[in-house]
Amino acid sequence: MMSAFAGGASAMSAPAGDAMADAEDASGKGAAARLARERSVDARYGFATIAGDRRAAKATCDRMPEPLAPASCDLCPRACGADRASGARGTCGASDALVVARAALHFWEEPPISGDAGSGTVFFAYCPLRCVYCQNAVIAAGEAGAPVSVERLAEMCLELEAQGALNVNFVTPTHYAPQARAAVAIARGRGLALPVLWNTSGYETAAAVRANAGTVDAYLTDFKYADAALAARYSHASDYPDVALAALEAMVAQTGPPSFDDVDGRPRLVRGTVVRHLMLPGALEDSKRVVRLVHERFGSDVLLSLMNQYTPVLADAAAAGDARAAEALRRCSELARRVPDEEYERLLDFADELGVEDYFWQEGGAAEESFIPPFDLTGV
């Protein structure tokens, strides 16, 4: 499934031209191999219907009690123990309130996720990981969004389906997992028939992933770092590589290999796991380690998506007087620049040489056209 895509993954996306368009040769043999495989994309898709076991989720009725946030929070690997049920805030910043910043169609994910109709994204406020270079810092810090009920979240899912969404795409839902699962159960009880996607930083516990069985059809997970020092430097999470790998193993065990159905003549992901990796400035060797690890451990059981859309938002924020951004740049000055196209091409060539046949890659200019949706409570 060698496919150029212009959009992005998770909270970072970039609009551009036809997501399945042929790419121009930019780096010799590797680029030529990518182009040849891209042209055979249709023959590579396997088609299937949604096969997820939803009995557990559908057993919940509309009259279910409103689920509470945990009294001793362990929903993410930080396991901060905050009494969120009583209103205390966890390390992620969330309390007992379920906060959503946007629920709308999104057109800039990988082609089998957005298609032509768009992905039904629901952006949640706050984040357990809080990377220093976050493109969506405004919602990660809880500076945008409004409290909603589980009932209202279920209605959003149904409204997105009515708008023609290909799926329901929960973006950064980990710290609201009980409420998210309850909302899906309500929506399915009222006829929701879309695949449900869990769009995550990858910083999940294996137990949290297993708890999603019967609710989540596909995972869109980041694998940000293979190096613990880099994870500590940028995300204050030196355990990220080990935690993300254990979570990914649980995701693949739960969903099985990627499968698709057909919507208006184009494939739609209905089951499986997409592993996304955003290349960072000066981190080519770590990116290679991520690609090797994912490919050698999981092979065709996952779809790999290699992104070149890092945008140095810290520099703009610091220039505008943001003290937090200025301090982050003082510690990590490399984050002030973009990833050179040559470095990205070297990563793609490495993936080709390693024998990775099915992966998504981005056409040039993704960072320059980086699209961050307005978190203005649309659809909330």
Disulfide bonds with the S-S distance in Angstrom:
none
